[in-house]
Amino acid sequence: MSDVAFERTFSMATFEALRLIRQERAENPGVAAPEIVEIVREVRANNANHDFEAALALDALVIDDVLTVDTIEFYRLCIEACVFAHRPLWVKTIPYGRKSFVQKLGRDEAQCFEASGLMDDPPTETIIAWWDSISGRTRSQSDLEKMRQARAAERLSLEYEQARLDKLGIDRRAVWMSIDDNWAGYDILSYDLGPAGITSRMIEVKSTIASPLRYFLSRNEWNVCKKVGAAYHIHIWDMTTGKLFIRTGADIAEHIPEERGAGKWATLEIRVGADSAIVNDA
């Protein structure tokens, strides 16, 4: 991918420059891109504000079979190409709704969405379908990022547990269960020294960047906790500081809500807080 900055690529000066390049290329097939740019500069009026260098970088990202679409559609294709090639930070806010999302953009970025007709009010069915499509793909990317964060936390717990086992003199290796069996009900299998010898420790790993710190407990995780008892632990990693908070089943139990009648909880949000649970400041 080109080294041209996203801020330059995602602009109307670049979108329009690429549209002119594509038009000229259709009339002069086989001509190299730099020569096409020179032709456009000479024969097209009012192109002083066009960013042709960024347009050439964008040219490699936008699909080729777009010569028959109209200008509005072309701009939308440019937006999609930029968003999913560069994945700017604001892409995560697209599912929040288009007006809420566009308010967080800079003037030049917002102009791209407006010039593409994507902010028209009331929106057409086509516009709604476009936003729904982009939002769906963005959510998929968000899920992927959450998985990467979760895996990073699990690796931290694996390393933490192995160091703990080595310190205790337990000649066993911590096992990364969730890599091979996501239905095990916990992420890391570790060990402890019990009165009768070595016992198992089942660890569910959570990661968070939220403020205040909090994690979510599913009903299934609580069921596993009750079944396993004292052997069940939860590791909560603050991914912004590297701190580890450890909770036992007893710590969790005080936060479990009472169920009445037909009411059943499915997911529980628990704030970490500042209590006496183990904290790793390393």
Sine and cosine of phi, psi and omega as CSV:
sin_phi,cos_phi,sin_psi,cos_psi,sin_omega,cos_omega
0.00,0.00,0.57,-0.82,-0.03,-1.00
-0.90,0.44,0.38,-0.93,0.03,-1.00
-1.00,0.08,0.06,1.00,0.02,-1.00
-0.88,0.47,0.76,-0.65,-0.06,-1.00
-0.90,0.44,0.51,-0.86,0.00,-1.00
-0.85,0.53,-0.64,0.77,-0.04,-1.00
-0.85,0.52,-0.54,0.84,0.05,-1.00
-0.98,0.17,-0.66,0.75,-0.04,-1.00
-0.91,0.42,-0.67,0.75,-0.04,-1.00
-1.00,0.00,0.97,0.22,0.00,-1.00
-0.42,-0.91,0.42,-0.91,0.03,-1.00
-0.92,0.40,-0.50,0.86,0.04,-1.00
-0.88,0.48,-0.56,0.83,0.02,-1.00
-0.99,0.14,-0.69,0.72,0.00,-1.00
-0.84,0.54,-0.73,0.68,-0.05,-1.00
-0.94,0.34,-0.59,0.81,0.05,-1.00
-0.88,0.48,-0.67,0.74,0.01,-1.00
-0.92,0.39,-0.60,0.80,0.03,-1.00
-0.88,0.47,-0.67,0.74,0.04,-1.00
-0.91,0.41,-0.63,0.78,0.04,-1.00
-0.89,0.46,-0.69,0.72,0.00,-1.00
-0.91,0.43,-0.65,0.76,0.03,-1.00
-0.88,0.47,-0.72,0.69,-0.03,-1.00
-0.92,0.39,-0.59,0.81,0.01,-1.00
-0.90,0.43,-0.58,0.81,0.03,-1.00
-0.90,0.44,-0.53,0.85,0.00,-1.00
-1.00,0.07,-0.32,0.95,-0.02,-1.00
-0.74,-0.67,0.91,0.42,-0.04,-1.00
-0.88,0.47,0.61,-0.79,0.04,-1.00
1.00,-0.01,-0.19,0.98,0.01,-1.00
-0.99,0.17,0.69,-0.72,-0.04,-1.00
-0.90,0.44,0.48,-0.88,-0.07,-1.00
-0.82,0.57,-0.73,0.68,0.00,-1.00
-0.87,0.50,-0.59,0.81,0.02,-1.00
-0.94,0.34,-0.60,0.80,0.05,-1.00
-0.87,0.50,-0.69,0.72,0.00,-1.00
-0.87,0.50,-0.67,0.74,0.00,-1.00
-0.90,0.43,-0.63,0.77,0.04,-1.00
-0.88,0.47,-0.72,0.70,-0.01,-1.00
-0.87,0.49,-0.67,0.74,-0.01,-1.00
-0.87,0.49,-0.57,0.82,-0.07,-1.00
-0.99,0.15,-0.65,0.76,-0.17,-0.99
-0.98,-0.20,-0.31,0.95,-0.02,-1.00
-0.99,-0.13,0.75,-0.66,0.00,-1.00
-0.99,0.11,0.36,-0.93,0.12,-0.99
0.85,0.53,0.66,0.75,0.01,-1.00
-0.94,-0.34,0.29,0.96,-0.05,-1.00
-0.89,0.45,-0.52,0.86,-0.04,-1.00
-1.00,-0.04,0.07,1.00,-0.01,-1.00
-0.99,0.15,0.61,-0.79,0.00,-1.00
-0.98,-0.21,1.00,-0.01,-0.08,-1.00
-0.96,0.27,-0.53,0.85,0.03,-1.00
-0.89,0.45,-0.73,0.69,0.04,-1.00
-0.92,0.40,-0.55,0.84,0.01,-1.00
-0.89,0.45,-0.63,0.78,0.02,-1.00
-0.91,0.41,-0.57,0.82,0.07,-1.00
-0.92,0.38,-0.65,0.76,0.01,-1.00
-0.94,0.34,-0.47,0.88,-0.02,-1.00
-0.82,0.57,-0.57,0.82,-0.03,-1.00
-0.97,0.25,-0.25,0.97,-0.07,-1.00
-0.99,-0.15,-0.49,0.87,-0.06,-1.00
-1.00,0.04,0.74,-0.67,-0.04,-1.00
-0.84,0.55,0.50,-0.86,-0.14,-0.99
-0.97,0.23,-0.50,0.87,-0.14,-0.99
-1.00,0.07,0.83,0.56,-0.04,-1.00
-0.85,-0.53,0.29,0.96,-0.07,-1.00
-0.95,0.32,-0.40,0.92,-0.06,-1.00
-1.00,-0.04,-0.12,0.99,-0.02,-1.00
-0.99,0.15,0.32,-0.95,0.00,-1.00
-0.99,0.16,0.10,-1.00,-0.09,-1.00
-0.87,0.49,-0.69,0.72,-0.01,-1.00
-0.86,0.51,-0.73,0.69,0.00,-1.00
-0.89,0.45,-0.61,0.80,0.01,-1.00
-0.90,0.44,-0.69,0.72,0.03,-1.00
-0.86,0.51,-0.65,0.76,0.00,-1.00
-0.91,0.42,-0.61,0.79,0.06,-1.00
-0.90,0.43,-0.61,0.79,0.05,-1.00
-0.90,0.45,-0.68,0.73,0.02,-1.00
-0.87,0.50,-0.75,0.66,0.00,-1.00
-0.86,0.51,-0.70,0.71,-0.02,-1.00
-0.87,0.50,-0.70,0.71,0.00,-1.00
-0.91,0.41,-0.73,0.68,-0.08,-1.00
-0.87,0.50,-0.71,0.70,-0.11,-0.99
-1.00,-0.03,-0.12,0.99,0.13,-0.99
-1.00,0.00,-0.65,0.76,-0.06,-1.00
-0.99,-0.14,-0.45,0.89,-0.01,-1.00
0.73,0.68,0.92,0.39,0.03,-1.00
-0.90,0.44,0.33,-0.95,-0.05,-1.00
-0.85,0.53,-0.58,0.82,-0.07,-1.00
-0.95,0.31,-0.14,0.99,-0.02,-1.00
-0.89,0.45,-0.45,0.89,-0.02,-1.00
-0.92,0.38,-0.33,0.94,-0.05,-1.00
-1.00,-0.05,-0.04,1.00,0.00,-1.00
-0.85,0.53,-0.67,0.74,-0.01,-1.00
-0.90,0.44,-0.16,0.99,-0.02,-1.00
-0.96,0.27,-0.17,0.98,-0.06,-1.00
0.91,-0.42,0.62,-0.79,-0.20,-0.98
-0.91,0.42,-0.63,0.78,-0.04,-1.00
-0.96,0.30,-0.63,0.77,0.07,-1.00
-0.91,0.42,-0.64,0.77,-0.02,-1.00
-0.92,0.40,-0.75,0.66,-0.13,-0.99
-0.92,0.38,-0.40,0.92,0.04,-1.00
-0.91,0.40,-0.34,0.94,-0.02,-1.00
-1.00,0.00,-0.04,1.00,-0.05,-1.00
-1.00,-0.03,0.35,-0.94,0.16,-0.99
-0.96,0.28,0.20,-0.98,-0.06,-1.00
-0.86,0.50,-0.72,0.69,-0.04,-1.00
-0.91,0.41,-0.62,0.78,0.02,-1.00
-0.92,0.39,-0.70,0.72,0.01,-1.00
-0.88,0.47,-0.58,0.82,0.00,-1.00
-0.87,0.50,-0.57,0.82,0.00,-1.00
-0.89,0.45,-0.66,0.75,0.01,-1.00
-0.94,0.34,-0.61,0.79,0.01,-1.00
-0.93,0.36,-0.70,0.71,-0.01,-1.00
-0.91,0.41,-0.40,0.92,0.02,-1.00
-1.00,0.07,0.06,1.00,0.02,-1.00
0.96,0.27,0.15,0.99,-0.10,-1.00
-0.98,0.18,-0.17,0.99,0.04,-1.00
-0.96,-0.28,0.14,0.99,0.01,-1.00
-0.83,0.56,0.62,-0.78,-0.03,-1.00
-0.74,-0.67,0.84,-0.54,0.03,1.00
-0.97,0.25,0.46,-0.89,-0.02,-1.00
-0.97,0.26,0.57,-0.82,0.08,-1.00
-0.98,0.19,0.16,-0.99,0.05,-1.00
-0.88,0.48,-0.57,0.82,0.01,-1.00
-0.91,0.42,-0.67,0.74,0.02,-1.00
-0.91,0.42,-0.69,0.73,0.02,-1.00
-0.87,0.49,-0.68,0.73,0.00,-1.00
-0.89,0.46,-0.61,0.79,0.01,-1.00
-0.90,0.44,-0.76,0.66,-0.01,-1.00
-0.89,0.45,-0.64,0.76,0.01,-1.00
-0.90,0.44,-0.63,0.78,0.00,-1.00
-0.91,0.42,-0.75,0.67,0.00,-1.00
-0.90,0.44,-0.66,0.75,0.01,-1.00
-0.88,0.47,-0.67,0.74,0.01,-1.00
-0.89,0.46,-0.69,0.73,0.02,-1.00
-0.93,0.37,-0.56,0.83,0.03,-1.00
-0.92,0.39,-0.66,0.75,0.04,-1.00
-0.88,0.48,-0.62,0.78,0.03,-1.00
-0.87,0.49,-0.68,0.74,0.03,-1.00
-0.91,0.40,-0.63,0.78,0.02,-1.00
-0.89,0.46,-0.66,0.75,0.04,-1.00
-0.88,0.47,-0.64,0.77,0.02,-1.00
-0.90,0.44,-0.67,0.74,0.01,-1.00
-0.91,0.41,-0.61,0.79,0.06,-1.00
-0.90,0.44,-0.63,0.77,0.02,-1.00
-0.91,0.42,-0.66,0.75,0.03,-1.00
-0.89,0.46,-0.66,0.75,0.03,-1.00
-0.90,0.43,-0.66,0.75,0.00,-1.00
-0.89,0.45,-0.68,0.74,0.01,-1.00
-0.90,0.43,-0.62,0.79,0.02,-1.00
-0.89,0.46,-0.66,0.75,0.02,-1.00
-0.92,0.40,-0.65,0.76,0.02,-1.00
-0.88,0.47,-0.63,0.77,0.03,-1.00
-0.91,0.43,-0.64,0.77,0.05,-1.00
-0.87,0.49,-0.66,0.75,0.02,-1.00
-0.92,0.39,-0.62,0.79,0.04,-1.00
-0.87,0.49,-0.71,0.70,0.00,-1.00
-0.92,0.39,-0.65,0.76,0.01,-1.00
-0.88,0.47,-0.73,0.68,-0.02,-1.00
-0.91,0.41,-0.63,0.78,0.00,-1.00
-0.90,0.43,-0.63,0.78,0.06,-1.00
-0.90,0.43,-0.62,0.78,0.02,-1.00
-0.91,0.40,-0.68,0.73,0.02,-1.00
-0.89,0.46,-0.68,0.74,0.02,-1.00
-0.89,0.46,-0.65,0.76,-0.01,-1.00
-0.92,0.40,-0.58,0.81,0.01,-1.00
-0.99,0.17,-0.16,0.99,-0.02,-1.00
0.98,0.21,0.36,0.93,0.04,-1.00
-1.00,0.06,0.91,-0.42,-0.10,-1.00
-1.00,0.09,0.88,0.48,0.05,-1.00
-0.64,-0.77,0.33,-0.95,0.01,-1.00
-0.96,-0.27,0.70,-0.71,0.14,-0.99
-0.90,0.43,0.60,-0.80,-0.10,-1.00
-0.92,-0.39,0.76,-0.65,0.02,-1.00
-1.00,0.08,1.00,0.08,-0.14,-0.99
-0.91,0.42,-0.66,0.75,-0.12,-0.99
-0.92,0.40,-0.33,0.95,0.05,-1.00
-0.92,0.38,-0.62,0.79,-0.08,-1.00
-0.98,-0.21,-0.45,0.89,-0.07,-1.00
-0.57,-0.82,1.00,-0.10,-0.05,-1.00
-0.97,0.25,-0.07,1.00,-0.01,-1.00
-0.97,-0.23,0.16,0.99,-0.04,-1.00
-0.92,0.39,-0.41,0.91,-0.02,-1.00
1.00,-0.07,-0.02,1.00,0.08,-1.00
-0.38,-0.93,0.25,-0.97,-0.15,-0.99
-0.98,-0.17,-0.59,0.81,-0.07,-1.00
-0.79,-0.62,0.74,-0.68,0.13,-0.99
-0.98,-0.21,0.87,-0.49,0.02,-1.00
-0.79,-0.62,-0.25,-0.97,-0.12,-0.99
-0.59,-0.81,0.32,-0.95,0.05,-1.00
-0.70,-0.72,0.24,-0.97,0.15,-0.99
-1.00,-0.09,0.90,-0.44,0.02,-1.00
-0.96,-0.29,0.09,-1.00,0.00,-1.00
-0.85,0.53,-0.53,0.85,-0.05,-1.00
-0.97,-0.25,0.19,0.98,-0.01,-1.00
0.80,-0.60,-0.44,-0.90,-0.06,-1.00
-0.98,0.20,0.75,-0.66,0.05,-1.00
-0.86,-0.51,0.28,-0.96,-0.02,-1.00
-1.00,0.07,0.48,-0.88,0.14,-0.99
-0.78,-0.62,0.87,-0.49,0.01,-1.00
-0.99,-0.17,0.82,-0.58,-0.14,-0.99
-0.86,-0.50,0.84,-0.54,0.17,-0.99
-1.00,-0.08,0.76,-0.65,-0.09,-1.00
-0.95,-0.30,0.76,-0.66,0.07,-1.00
-0.86,-0.50,0.52,-0.86,0.09,-1.00
-0.76,-0.65,0.56,-0.83,-0.02,-1.00
-0.49,-0.87,0.53,-0.85,0.17,-0.99
-0.83,-0.56,0.17,0.99,-0.08,-1.00
-0.96,0.29,0.42,-0.91,0.09,-1.00
-0.70,-0.71,0.85,-0.52,-0.02,1.00
-0.93,0.37,0.37,-0.93,-0.05,-1.00
-0.87,0.49,0.72,-0.69,0.02,-1.00
-0.41,-0.91,0.32,-0.95,0.07,-1.00
-0.62,-0.78,0.22,-0.98,-0.05,-1.00
-0.89,-0.45,0.71,-0.70,0.01,-1.00
-0.91,-0.42,0.82,-0.57,0.02,-1.00
-1.00,0.07,0.34,-0.94,0.02,-1.00
-0.88,0.48,-0.62,0.78,0.01,-1.00
-0.90,0.44,-0.64,0.77,0.02,-1.00
-0.90,0.43,-0.63,0.78,0.04,-1.00
-0.92,0.40,-0.62,0.79,0.05,-1.00
-0.88,0.47,-0.67,0.75,0.05,-1.00
-0.90,0.43,-0.67,0.75,0.02,-1.00
-0.85,0.53,-0.72,0.69,0.00,-1.00
-0.90,0.44,-0.62,0.78,-0.02,-1.00
-0.93,0.37,-0.67,0.74,-0.06,-1.00
-0.98,0.19,-0.57,0.82,0.03,-1.00
0.98,0.21,-0.71,-0.71,-0.11,-0.99
-0.91,0.42,-0.29,0.96,-0.01,-1.00
-0.98,0.21,-0.16,0.99,-0.06,-1.00
-1.00,-0.04,0.78,-0.63,0.05,-1.00
-0.75,-0.67,0.45,-0.89,0.12,-0.99
-0.88,-0.48,0.76,-0.64,0.14,-0.99
-0.98,-0.18,0.81,-0.59,0.09,-1.00
-0.90,-0.45,0.91,-0.42,-0.01,-1.00
-0.99,-0.16,0.81,-0.58,0.19,-0.98
-0.99,0.11,0.97,-0.24,-0.14,-0.99
-0.95,0.30,-0.20,0.98,0.03,-1.00
-1.00,0.07,-0.41,0.91,-0.04,-1.00
-0.87,-0.49,-0.30,0.95,-0.05,-1.00
0.99,0.10,0.13,0.99,0.01,-1.00
-0.98,0.22,0.59,-0.81,0.06,-1.00
-0.92,-0.40,0.79,-0.61,0.11,-0.99
-0.93,-0.37,0.74,-0.67,-0.04,-1.00
-0.90,-0.43,0.75,-0.66,0.01,-1.00
-0.84,-0.54,0.60,-0.80,0.10,-1.00
-0.98,-0.21,0.10,-1.00,0.05,-1.00
-0.86,0.50,-0.59,0.81,0.02,-1.00
-0.91,0.41,-0.60,0.80,0.04,-1.00
-0.90,0.44,-0.63,0.78,-0.07,-1.00
-0.96,0.28,-0.61,0.80,-0.15,-0.99
-0.83,0.56,-0.58,0.81,-0.06,-1.00
-0.93,0.37,-0.24,0.97,-0.02,-1.00
-0.98,-0.17,-0.10,0.99,-0.06,-1.00
-0.96,0.27,0.82,-0.58,-0.05,-1.00
-0.96,0.27,0.43,-0.90,0.06,-1.00
-0.98,0.18,0.69,-0.72,0.02,-1.00
-0.98,-0.20,0.68,-0.73,-0.01,-1.00
-0.75,-0.66,0.58,-0.82,0.04,-1.00
0.83,0.56,-0.76,-0.65,-0.02,-1.00
-1.00,0.00,0.04,1.00,-0.04,-1.00
-0.98,0.21,0.79,-0.62,0.03,-1.00
-0.72,-0.69,0.72,-0.69,0.04,-1.00
-1.00,0.04,0.52,-0.85,-0.01,-1.00
-0.92,-0.40,-0.67,0.74,0.01,-1.00
-0.68,-0.73,0.69,-0.73,-0.08,-1.00
-0.86,-0.52,0.77,-0.64,0.10,-0.99
-1.00,-0.05,0.80,-0.60,-0.01,-1.00
-0.82,-0.57,0.81,-0.58,0.06,-1.00
-0.98,0.18,0.62,-0.78,-0.06,-1.00
-0.94,0.34,-0.79,0.62,0.04,-1.00
0.94,0.33,0.02,-1.00,0.03,-1.00
-0.93,-0.37,1.00,-0.09,-0.01,-1.00
-0.78,-0.62,-0.31,-0.95,-0.14,-0.99
-1.00,0.01,0.11,0.99,-0.02,-1.00
-0.92,0.39,0.36,-0.93,-0.05,-1.00
-0.88,0.48,0.71,-0.70,0.07,-1.00
-0.79,-0.62,0.76,-0.65,0.05,-1.00
-0.98,-0.19,0.92,-0.39,-0.02,-1.00
-1.00,-0.08,0.07,1.00,-0.04,-1.00
-0.94,0.34,0.00,0.00,0.00,0.00
